[in-house]
Amino acid sequence: MSLEEHPQTFNAITKGKRGISTILALKIERELGLEEGTLVILQAYYDIQKIKEKEFRNTPDLHILSKALFWDTDIQQIDWERQYRAVIERVFERGNGNEINEIIRFYGTKKVKQTLRDSNIRNPYTIYRFNKTTD
């Protein structure tokens, strides 16, 4: 099979570093005897999934975080990026293991560790809990 494409193109596509163009999709489909549009549809589904993943990253999983943790505010109205210090501190002071793990997943270990280091939290148990979840 000769598609007259650089191997780097296929390498980048298979590693998810770039999408498959409609022209290339049609060439591959023709060579493999696939129904026209199959790869374009798969690319569209892949693109949709990537967008959903980005949207999900904009907020932690609210099914995991207890509304009781944020009793004094509407959890739907929290600006998770701007208020990250307060969120991290509150969850580490009052949250359970699942809530702490969700905050670490959402913000990343580095940001959580730096926030706890810079915070006014001096509770040794809070630091212990962080170290326990990142071991």
DRENDO-1510 file (C-alpha; in Angstrom, 1 decimal, always signed):
<recs>
REC; n; res; u; v; w
REC; 1; MET; +0.0; +0.0; +0.0 .
REC; 2; SER; +1.4; +3.4; -1.0 .
REC; 3; LEU; -0.3; +6.5; +0.3 .
REC; 4; GLU; +2.6; +8.9; -0.5 .
REC; 5; GLU; +2.6; +10.2; +3.1 .
REC; 6; HIS; +5.5; +10.6; +5.4 .
REC; 7; PRO; +5.9; +8.0; +8.2 .
REC; 8; GLN; +6.0; +10.9; +10.7 .
REC; 9; THR; +2.5; +11.8; +9.7 .
REC; 10; PHE; +1.2; +8.3; +10.7 .
REC; 11; ASN; +3.3; +8.3; +13.8 .
REC; 12; ALA; +1.9; +11.6; +15.0 .
REC; 13; ILE; -1.7; +10.4; +14.2 .
REC; 14; THR; -1.3; +7.1; +16.1 .
REC; 15; LYS; +0.2; +8.9; +19.1 .
REC; 16; GLY; -2.7; +11.3; +19.2 .
REC; 17; LYS; -0.5; +14.3; +18.5 .
REC; 18; ARG; -2.5; +15.3; +15.4 .
REC; 19; GLY; -5.8; +14.4; +13.8 .
REC; 20; ILE; -6.4; +12.7; +10.6 .
REC; 21; SER; -7.3; +15.0; +7.7 .
REC; 22; THR; -10.3; +14.2; +5.5 .
REC; 23; ILE; -8.0; +13.8; +2.5 .
REC; 24; LEU; -5.8; +11.3; +4.2 .
REC; 25; ALA; -8.8; +9.5; +5.7 .
REC; 26; LEU; -10.3; +9.1; +2.2 .
REC; 27; LYS; -6.9; +7.7; +0.9 .
REC; 28; ILE; -6.7; +5.2; +3.7 .
REC; 29; GLU; -10.3; +4.1; +3.4 .
REC; 30; ARG; -9.8; +3.6; -0.4 .
REC; 31; GLU; -6.7; +1.5; +0.1 .
REC; 32; LEU; -8.2; -0.6; +2.9 .
REC; 33; GLY; -11.6; -1.0; +1.2 .
REC; 34; LEU; -13.4; +0.8; +4.1 .
REC; 35; GLU; -16.7; +2.6; +3.7 .
REC; 36; GLU; -16.2; +6.2; +2.8 .
REC; 37; GLY; -16.3; +8.5; +5.8 .
REC; 38; THR; -15.5; +5.8; +8.4 .
REC; 39; LEU; -12.2; +7.4; +9.6 .
REC; 40; VAL; -13.6; +10.9; +9.4 .
REC; 41; ILE; -16.5; +9.9; +11.7 .
REC; 42; LEU; -14.0; +8.2; +14.1 .
REC; 43; GLN; -11.9; +11.4; +14.1 .
REC; 44; ALA; -15.0; +13.5; +14.9 .
REC; 45; TYR; -15.8; +11.2; +17.9 .
REC; 46; TYR; -12.2; +11.5; +19.0 .
REC; 47; ASP; -12.4; +15.3; +18.8 .
REC; 48; ILE; -15.6; +15.3; +20.8 .
REC; 49; GLN; -14.0; +13.1; +23.5 .
REC; 50; LYS; -11.0; +15.5; +23.8 .
REC; 51; ILE; -13.3; +18.5; +24.2 .
REC; 52; LYS; -15.3; +16.7; +26.9 .
REC; 53; GLU; -12.1; +15.8; +28.7 .
REC; 54; LYS; -11.0; +19.5; +28.7 .
REC; 55; GLU; -14.4; +20.6; +30.0 .
REC; 56; PHE; -14.2; +18.0; +32.8 .
REC; 57; ARG; -10.8; +19.3; +33.9 .
REC; 58; ASN; -12.4; +22.8; +34.5 .
REC; 59; THR; -14.1; +21.5; +37.6 .
REC; 60; PRO; -13.4; +18.6; +39.9 .
REC; 61; ASP; -15.9; +15.8; +40.0 .
REC; 62; LEU; -18.7; +17.3; +42.1 .
REC; 63; HIS; -20.1; +13.8; +42.7 .
REC; 64; ILE; -17.1; +13.1; +44.9 .
REC; 65; LEU; -16.9; +16.4; +46.8 .
REC; 66; SER; -19.4; +16.7; +49.6 .
REC; 67; LYS; -21.6; +19.8; +49.5 .
REC; 68; ALA; -21.1; +20.0; +53.3 .
REC; 69; LEU; -17.5; +20.9; +52.7 .
REC; 70; PHE; -18.7; +24.1; +51.0 .
REC; 71; TRP; -21.7; +24.7; +53.3 .
REC; 72; ASP; -21.2; +28.5; +53.1 .
REC; 73; THR; -21.3; +28.8; +49.3 .
REC; 74; ASP; -23.0; +27.5; +46.2 .
REC; 75; ILE; -20.6; +24.7; +45.0 .
REC; 76; GLN; -21.8; +25.4; +41.4 .
REC; 77; GLN; -20.6; +29.0; +41.6 .
REC; 78; ILE; -17.0; +28.3; +42.8 .
REC; 79; ASP; -14.3; +29.6; +40.5 .
REC; 80; TRP; -12.0; +26.6; +40.9 .
REC; 81; GLU; -9.0; +28.2; +39.4 .
REC; 82; ARG; -9.2; +31.5; +41.1 .
REC; 83; GLN; -10.1; +30.1; +44.5 .
REC; 84; TYR; -7.8; +27.1; +44.4 .
REC; 85; ARG; -6.0; +28.0; +47.7 .
REC; 86; ALA; -9.2; +28.1; +49.7 .
REC; 87; VAL; -10.5; +24.9; +48.1 .
REC; 88; ILE; -7.3; +22.9; +48.7 .
REC; 89; GLU; -7.0; +24.1; +52.3 .
REC; 90; ARG; -10.7; +23.4; +53.1 .
REC; 91; VAL; -10.6; +19.9; +51.5 .
REC; 92; PHE; -7.4; +18.9; +53.3 .
REC; 93; GLU; -8.6; +20.2; +56.6 .
REC; 94; ARG; -12.2; +18.7; +56.5 .
REC; 95; GLY; -12.4; +16.3; +53.6 .
REC; 96; ASN; -12.2; +12.5; +53.4 .
REC; 97; GLY; -9.7; +10.5; +51.5 .
REC; 98; ASN; -11.8; +10.4; +48.3 .
REC; 99; GLU; -12.3; +14.2; +48.3 .
REC; 100; ILE; -8.6; +14.7; +48.9 .
REC; 101; ASN; -7.7; +12.4; +46.1 .
REC; 102; GLU; -10.1; +14.2; +43.8 .
REC; 103; ILE; -8.5; +17.6; +44.6 .
REC; 104; ILE; -5.0; +16.1; +44.0 .
REC; 105; ARG; -6.3; +14.7; +40.6 .
REC; 106; PHE; -7.9; +18.0; +39.6 .
REC; 107; TYR; -5.1; +20.4; +40.6 .
REC; 108; GLY; -2.1; +18.1; +40.4 .
REC; 109; THR; +0.3; +17.0; +43.2 .
REC; 110; LYS; +2.7; +19.9; +42.5 .
REC; 111; LYS; +0.1; +22.6; +42.9 .
REC; 112; VAL; -1.4; +21.0; +46.0 .
REC; 113; LYS; +1.9; +20.5; +47.7 .
REC; 114; GLN; +3.0; +24.1; +47.0 .
REC; 115; THR; -0.4; +25.4; +48.2 .
REC; 116; LEU; -0.2; +23.5; +51.5 .
REC; 117; ARG; +3.4; +24.6; +51.9 .
REC; 118; ASP; +2.4; +28.3; +51.5 .
REC; 119; SER; -0.8; +28.0; +53.5 .
REC; 120; ASN; -1.4; +28.9; +57.1 .
REC; 121; ILE; -2.3; +25.2; +57.8 .
REC; 122; ARG; +0.1; +24.0; +60.4 .
REC; 123; ASN; -1.9; +20.9; +61.4 .
REC; 124; PRO; +0.5; +18.0; +61.2 .
REC; 125; TYR; -2.3; +15.6; +60.5 .
REC; 126; THR; -3.2; +17.6; +57.3 .
REC; 127; ILE; +0.4; +17.3; +56.1 .
REC; 128; TYR; +0.4; +13.6; +57.0 .
REC; 129; ARG; -2.7; +13.1; +55.0 .
REC; 130; PHE; -1.2; +14.7; +52.0 .
REC; 131; ASN; +2.0; +12.6; +52.2 .
REC; 132; LYS; -0.2; +9.5; +52.7 .
REC; 133; THR; -2.1; +10.1; +49.5 .
REC; 134; THR; +0.9; +10.8; +47.4 .
REC; 135; ASP; +3.0; +7.8; +48.5 .
</recs>
